[in-house]
Amino acid sequence: MTPWYPSPMADGGYDITDHRDVDPRFGTLADVDALLDEAHGLGLRVVVDLVANHTSEEHPWFVAALAAGPGAAERGRYFFRDGRAEGSRPPNDWISAFGGPAWTRVTGPGGEPEQWYLHTFAPEQPDVDWSDPRVQQGYDDVVRFWLDRGVDGIRVDAAPAMAKAPGLPDAGHAPGARFDSHLWQDSPHWDVDEVHAILRRWRAISDGYPGDRAFVTEAVVHSAERLSRYVRPDEMHTTFNFDFLHAPWRADRLRQVIDATLAALGPVGAPPTWVLSSHDDPRHVTRYSREQPAGRGGAVSGPADLAVGLRRARAAALLLLALPGGAYLYQGEELGLPEVEDLPVEALQDPTWERSGHTVRGRDGCRVPLPWSGDAPPFGFTAPDARPWLPQPPGWAELTVERQSADPDSTLTLYRAALRLRRELPALAGEQFSWDDDGDGSVLAFTRGAGFGCLVNLGQRPLSLAGRGVVLLSSSPVTDELPTDTAVWLGRDPAT
């Protein structure tokens, strides 16, 4: 569940005024209890989103800090600092993930300029100072509140941001630098080692609860080795693998990411994870529809061919679901939804749009509500006369759950078949994994034990399937050859 807490909605609910309640727009705590009871009755588990790097500017802590003035104890929960150049410039060169500096200056009761406060994200989201014992205790209480209520796990938002280097030294950002945290090493405001003490606090709390409570972190960091530190035995249980998400549709790059992930997470005993899309990234149907860059972090550019993108996305789904470990699916990818790149300007809500001076449209294009049924918006997502927070394209009539459920060749049908086989095939339940030497750098071929193989053709020519096994499932139609941009699951033994 993305944040359902009371919020002014400056950043889609990630600016929170009360971490232990539900925004009236969404329901009540009684509704949460009913949801948990129903989900548990169906064998489903519920994970809630914990935003602990920052609060809303309307949070009681921050309101009190502003009112108390410089030097007051209330300001110790946040990063209030005097500016440079007689207070006229930010305290350091740190940048915001949403563009511009990571500092905003406040004014005193008489309108006079005063101290600056830190916000890694939007100005409406002041960072809390985790060196303050009151912050530590406050968030410990939040974790206990939701575990006591019966949630099965917690997703930790922006985990690498929660610790800052003592003294808040400059990071060395050049003017106009982008927030490329996956490239940073030894940053004073991202992936600082002290963050792991916070994660160990929460793991110790959750270990005292019955059942299989699980933590997952959102951590975009420099390397698989750095990522592995978040899932050491006494820290989080699992973590999103954004290297896999950010990899282009290239066999060499995907293989590098898979190898690095398995090599880094194996020694700490954590399961690898795989993810293709998220609420912060363009949908992979659209990413894969353009020319693919060669290296990490390269820009996807050029005209979009959504038919090619969907074909690749379907193949990527079988690749992801055949790998050992955990698979995270972002809502709508099972429908093959593309990024909505032509949202009206007046509909855009992402803070990045304003912070970038209307040059970066932000993340709204991947957050458009799902099409469930019918032939016109809102496609059963809400009442026919209601307007969702973001408009759905009329062309999504072909992509509704209703339409795809009746189509044996739809993307939804493919996902359902893959998930069913993933549960049923013994080979996919274990940790065994080995590459096949296919002799072609444009092919990914691997086995999971003796009975299962996965073959993904990312090249320009069809690939013979002769002697490779029985086809269990394919992302696109196959004969005796595997077409380009197609994946196939193979039973190595005809009896499989």
C-alpha positions in Angstrom: 0.0 0.0 0.0 1.5 3.3 -1.0 1.1 6.0 1.7 -2.5 6.2 3.0 -1.6 8.6 5.8 -3.0 12.1 6.4 -1.2 14.3 3.9 -1.5 17.7 2.1 -0.6 15.7 -1.0 2.3 17.8 -2.1 4.0 14.6 -3.3 1.3 12.0 -3.7 1.0 11.2 0.0 4.7 11.0 0.7 4.4 14.2 2.7 2.9 12.9 5.9 1.3 14.8 8.8 0.5 11.7 11.0 2.2 8.3 10.4 -0.3 6.5 12.6 -3.6 7.4 10.9 -5.4 7.2 7.6 -6.3 10.2 5.4 -10.1 10.6 5.4 -10.0 10.7 1.6 -9.0 7.0 1.7 -10.9 5.7 4.8 -10.3 5.0 8.4 -8.3 2.8 10.7 -11.4 0.6 10.9 -11.2 0.2 7.1 -7.5 -0.9 7.5 -8.6 -3.5 10.1 -11.2 -4.8 7.7 -8.8 -4.9 4.8 -6.3 -6.9 6.8 -8.9 -9.4 8.0 -10.1 -9.9 4.4 -6.7 -10.1 2.9 -5.5 -12.6 5.5 -8.6 -14.7 4.9 -7.6 -14.9 1.3 -4.0 -15.9 2.1 -2.7 -12.4 1.1 -0.2 -10.3 3.0 -0.3 -6.6 3.3 2.8 -4.4 3.3 2.6 -0.7 4.2 4.9 2.1 3.0 7.0 3.8 5.8 8.3 7.3 4.9 10.9 8.0 7.6 13.4 10.3 5.9 11.0 13.3 6.0 7.6 14.5 7.2 5.2 17.0 5.8 5.9 20.7 6.5 2.4 20.5 8.2 3.5 17.8 10.6 3.2 18.9 14.2 7.0 18.5 14.7 7.8 20.9 11.9 5.1 23.4 12.8 6.5 23.5 16.4 10.1 23.8 15.0 9.2 26.8 12.9 7.3 28.5 15.8 10.1 27.9 18.3 12.8 29.8 16.4 16.6 29.3 15.9 18.4 27.3 18.6 15.2 25.9 20.1 15.1 22.2 21.0 12.1 21.7 18.7 14.4 22.4 15.7 16.6 19.5 16.7 14.3 17.0 15.0 15.2 18.5 11.6 18.2 20.0 9.9 18.0 23.7 10.5 21.2 25.5 9.7 22.5 29.0 9.2 23.3 29.9 5.7 26.6 30.9 4.1 27.5 34.4 2.9 25.9 36.0 5.9 22.9 33.7 5.6 22.0 34.4 2.0 23.2 31.1 0.5 22.3 27.5 1.4 24.5 25.8 4.1 26.0 23.4 1.5 25.8 22.3 -2.1 23.4 19.4 -1.6 20.7 19.0 -4.3 17.1 17.9 -4.2 15.8 14.8 -6.0 13.1 17.0 -7.5 15.5 19.6 -8.9 17.3 22.6 -7.4 19.0 23.0 -4.0 18.0 20.7 -1.1 17.6 23.8 1.2 14.8 26.3 1.7 15.1 29.4 3.8 12.4 30.3 6.3 11.3 33.6 7.5 10.8 34.8 11.1 7.6 36.2 12.6 8.2 39.6 11.2 9.1 38.4 7.7 12.8 38.6 8.2 15.0 35.9 6.5 16.1 33.3 8.9 17.7 29.8 8.9 17.5 27.2 6.2 16.1 23.7 6.4 17.1 20.5 4.5 14.7 18.7 2.2 16.1 15.8 0.0 12.8 15.9 -1.9 10.3 18.7 -2.1 10.4 21.8 0.1 7.1 20.5 1.6 9.0 17.5 2.8 11.6 18.5 5.5 14.2 15.8 6.3 14.2 14.6 9.9 17.5 14.3 11.8 17.9 10.6 12.8 20.7 11.5 15.3 17.9 13.0 17.5 16.6 10.4 20.1 13.1 11.8 19.8 13.1 11.0 16.1 14.3 7.5 16.7 11.7 6.8 19.4 9.0 8.4 17.3 9.5 6.1 14.3 10.1 3.1 16.5 6.6 3.8 17.8 5.2 4.0 14.2 6.7 0.7 13.3 5.2 -0.9 16.4 1.8 0.7 15.7 1.4 -0.9 12.3 2.9 -4.3 13.3 0.5 -4.3 16.3 -2.3 -3.7 13.9 -1.4 -6.8 12.0 0.4 -5.6 8.8 2.7 -8.3 7.4 5.6 -6.0 6.4 6.9 -2.6 5.8 8.5 -1.0 2.8 11.1 1.6 3.7 10.9 4.6 1.4 14.2 6.3 0.3 16.2 4.3 2.8 19.7 5.6 1.7 18.6 9.2 2.5 17.9 8.7 6.2 21.5 9.2 7.4 23.8 12.2 6.7 27.5 12.7 7.3 28.3 14.6 10.5 28.9 18.2 9.8 26.9 18.1 6.5 29.9 18.7 4.3 29.7 19.7 0.6 29.1 16.8 -1.8 30.9 18.4 -4.7 27.9 18.7 -6.9 28.5 20.8 -10.0 26.0 23.6 -10.9 23.0 22.0 -12.5 23.9 18.5 -11.4 21.3 15.8 -11.6 20.2 13.6 -8.7 21.9 10.5 -10.0 22.2 8.5 -6.8 23.1 5.3 -8.6 26.4 6.9 -9.6 27.4 8.4 -6.3 30.1 7.0 -4.1 31.0 8.3 -0.6 28.1 10.9 -0.8 27.6 12.8 2.5 23.8 12.8 2.0 23.1 9.4 0.4 23.9 5.8 1.4 25.9 7.0 4.4 26.9 4.0 6.5 25.0 5.2 9.6 21.7 4.4 7.9 22.2 0.7 8.8 21.9 1.4 12.5 18.3 2.6 11.8 17.5 -0.5 9.8 18.9 -2.8 12.6 16.7 -1.0 15.1 13.6 -1.9 13.1 14.7 -5.4 12.3 15.1 -6.0 16.1 11.6 -4.7 16.7 10.0 -6.9 14.0 11.9 -10.0 15.1 9.9 -9.8 18.4 6.6 -10.2 16.5 5.0 -13.5 15.6 4.7 -14.7 12.0 6.8 -13.8 9.0 7.0 -10.0 9.1 9.1 -8.7 6.3 10.9 -5.5 5.5 11.8 -4.3 2.0 13.9 -1.2 1.3 13.8 1.2 -1.6 17.5 1.8 -2.1 19.0 3.2 -5.3 22.7 2.9 -4.6 26.0 2.7 -6.6 26.5 -1.1 -6.8 25.1 -4.5 -6.0 27.7 -4.8 -3.2 26.4 -1.6 -1.6 22.8 -2.8 -2.0 23.7 -6.1 -0.2 24.5 -4.2 2.9 20.8 -3.3 3.3 19.9 -7.0 3.6 22.6 -8.3 5.9 21.2 -10.9 8.4 20.3 -8.4 11.0 18.9 -5.7 8.7 16.1 -5.8 6.1 14.8 -9.0 4.5 14.7 -7.9 0.9 15.4 -4.9 -1.2 14.3 -3.7 -4.7 16.8 -4.3 -7.4 16.8 -1.1 -9.4 19.9 -2.1 -11.4 17.7 -4.7 -13.2 15.0 -2.1 -13.8 17.4 0.4 -15.2 19.2 -2.1 -17.4 18.6 -1.6 -21.2 17.1 -4.3 -23.3 20.6 -5.7 -24.1 21.7 -9.3 -23.3 25.2 -8.2 -22.1 23.9 -5.6 -19.7 21.1 -7.8 -18.3 23.5 -10.7 -17.8 26.0 -8.4 -15.9 23.2 -7.2 -13.6 22.0 -10.7 -12.9 25.6 -11.9 -12.2 26.4 -9.0 -9.9 23.1 -9.4 -8.0 23.6 -13.1 -7.3 27.2 -12.6 -6.4 26.5 -9.8 -4.0 23.4 -11.1 -2.2 24.4 -14.7 -1.9 27.1 -14.1 0.8 24.7 -12.2 3.0 22.0 -14.9 2.7 19.4 -12.6 1.2 17.2 -13.6 -1.8 17.8 -11.7 -5.0 14.9 -9.6 -6.3 13.9 -8.4 -9.7 11.7 -5.5 -10.8 10.9 -4.0 -14.2 8.8 -0.9 -13.4 7.9 1.3 -10.4 5.9 4.4 -9.5 9.1 6.4 -10.0 10.2 5.2 -13.4 8.7 5.2 -16.9 6.9 2.0 -17.7 9.1 -0.6 -19.3 6.8 -1.1 -22.3 7.7 2.5 -23.3 11.4 2.3 -22.2 11.9 -0.8 -24.4 10.1 0.8 -27.3 13.0 3.1 -28.1 16.7 2.7 -29.0 18.5 1.1 -26.1 21.6 2.7 -24.6 24.8 0.6 -24.2 25.8 1.5 -20.7 24.4 2.0 -17.2 22.5 5.2 -16.8 22.4 6.0 -20.5 19.3 7.8 -21.8 16.6 6.0 -23.7 15.9 8.1 -26.8 14.4 8.3 -30.2 10.9 7.6 -31.5 8.7 5.0 -29.7 7.5 1.8 -31.3 5.1 0.5 -28.7 4.5 -2.8 -30.6 8.2 -3.5 -30.2 8.1 -2.3 -26.6 5.3 -4.6 -25.7 7.0 -7.6 -27.3 10.1 -6.9 -25.3 8.2 -6.3 -22.1 6.4 -9.6 -22.4 9.7 -11.4 -22.9 11.2 -9.5 -20.0 8.3 -10.7 -17.8 9.2 -14.4 -18.5 12.9 -13.5 -17.8 12.1 -11.9 -14.5 9.7 -14.6 -13.3 12.2 -17.4 -14.2 15.0 -16.0 -12.1 15.6 -17.2 -8.5 14.4 -15.1 -5.7 11.6 -12.6 -5.4 9.7 -10.9 -8.2 8.1 -7.4 -7.7 5.4 -6.5 -10.2 4.2 -2.9 -10.5 0.5 -2.4 -11.0 -0.5 -2.3 -14.6 2.5 -4.1 -16.1 0.4 -7.3 -16.2 -1.8 -5.4 -18.6 1.1 -4.2 -20.8 0.3 -0.6 -20.0 2.6 2.0 -21.7 3.8 5.2 -20.1 1.2 8.0 -20.6 3.5 10.6 -22.2 0.9 13.1 -23.3 -0.9 14.0 -20.1 -2.3 17.5 -20.3 -0.1 20.0 -18.6 -2.9 21.1 -16.3 -3.1 17.5 -15.0 0.5 17.1 -14.0 1.0 16.8 -10.2 4.6 15.6 -9.7 6.7 18.2 -7.8 9.4 17.7 -10.4 7.3 19.6 -12.9 7.3 22.8 -10.9 10.8 22.3 -9.5 12.3 21.9 -12.9 10.7 25.1 -14.3 8.3 23.0 -16.4 11.1 21.2 -18.2 10.8 17.7 -16.7 7.3 16.2 -16.7 8.0 13.9 -13.8 6.5 10.6 -12.8 2.8 11.1 -13.4 2.8 9.1 -16.7 3.4 5.8 -14.8 0.8 6.5 -12.1 -2.4 6.8 -14.3 -5.1 4.6 -12.8 -5.7 1.1 -14.1 -8.4 0.4 -16.7 -10.6 -2.4 -15.3 -13.7 -2.6 -17.6 -15.8 -0.8 -20.1 -15.1 1.1 -23.3 -14.5 4.6 -21.9 -12.7 6.3 -19.0 -12.7 5.9 -16.1 -12.8 2.2 -17.2 -14.4 0.9 -13.9 -11.7 2.4 -11.8 -14.3 4.6 -10.1 -17.9 5.8 -10.6 -18.7 6.7 -14.2 -19.3 10.4 -13.3 -16.1 10.6 -11.1 -12.7 11.8 -12.4 -9.6 9.9 -11.3 -6.6 12.0 -10.1 -5.0 11.5 -13.5 -6.8 11.0 -16.8 -6.7 7.7 -18.6 -6.2 7.5 -22.4 -9.3 6.5 -24.3 -7.2 3.9 -26.2 -6.9 1.9 -23.0 -10.3 0.4 -23.8 -8.3 -2.4 -25.5 -6.2 -3.0 -22.3 -8.8 -3.4 -19.6 -8.7 -6.3 -17.3 -12.2 -7.3 -18.6 -11.0 -7.3 -22.2 -7.8 -9.1 -21.5 -9.3 -11.8 -19.3 -11.3 -13.0 -22.3 -8.2 -13.0 -24.6 -6.0 -16.1 -24.5 -3.2 -14.2 -26.1 -3.3 -11.1 -23.9 -0.5 -9.9 -21.6 -2.7 -10.5 -18.6 -3.2 -14.1 -19.7 0.6 -14.5 -20.1 1.3 -13.1 -16.6 -1.3 -15.4 -15.1 0.1 -18.5 -16.8 3.6 -17.6 -15.8 2.7 -17.0 -12.2 0.8 -20.3 -12.1 3.8 -22.2 -13.5 6.2 -20.4 -11.2 4.2 -21.9 -8.3 3.8 -25.3 -9.8 7.3 -26.1 -11.2 9.6 -27.6 -8.6 12.7 -26.2 -10.4 11.5 -22.6 -9.9 11.1 -23.1 -6.1 14.8 -23.5 -5.4 17.9 -21.4 -5.7 19.7 -23.4 -8.5 20.8 -21.2 -11.4 23.4 -21.7 -14.1 24.0 -20.1 -17.5 24.0 -22.1 -20.7 26.8 -21.3 -23.0 24.7 -20.5 -26.1 27.6 -19.0 -28.0 25.6 -16.0 -29.0 26.0 -12.7 -27.1 22.5 -11.6 -27.9 20.9 -14.5 -26.1 20.2 -15.2 -22.4 20.0 -18.9 -21.7 19.9 -20.5 -18.3 18.7 -23.5 -16.4 17.1 -23.9 -13.0 18.1 -27.4 -12.1 17.8 -30.3 -14.5 14.1 -29.8 -15.5 13.7 -26.2 -16.5 15.3 -23.8 -19.0 14.7 -20.2 -20.0 15.8 -18.8 -23.3 15.5 -15.1 -24.3 16.4 -13.9 -27.8 17.5 -10.3 -27.8 19.2 -10.5 -31.1 18.2 -9.7 -34.7 17.7 -13.3 -36.0 15.5 -16.2 -35.0 17.1 -18.9 -32.9 16.5 -22.6 -33.5 14.7 -24.5 -30.7 15.7 -27.9 -31.9 16.8 -30.2 -29.1 16.2 -27.6 -26.4 13.2 -29.2 -24.8 9.4 -28.9 -24.6 7.9 -25.4 -24.8 6.0 -24.7 -21.6 5.3 -21.1 -22.2 6.4 -18.4 -24.6 6.0 -14.6 -24.6 5.1 -14.6 -28.3 4.1 -17.4 -30.7 6.9 -19.8 -31.6 7.4 -22.7 -34.0 10.7 -24.5 -34.3 12.4 -21.2 -34.0 12.5 -18.5 -31.3 11.8 -15.1 -32.8 13.6 -12.0 -31.8 12.5 -10.2 -28.7 10.9 -13.4 -27.4 11.3 -15.5 -24.3 10.4 -19.2 -23.8 10.2 -21.5 -20.8 11.4 -25.0 -21.6 10.9 -28.3 -19.9 14.1 -30.3 -20.3 12.3 -33.5 -19.7 9.2 -34.2 -21.8 7.5 -35.5 -18.7 7.9 -32.1 -16.9 
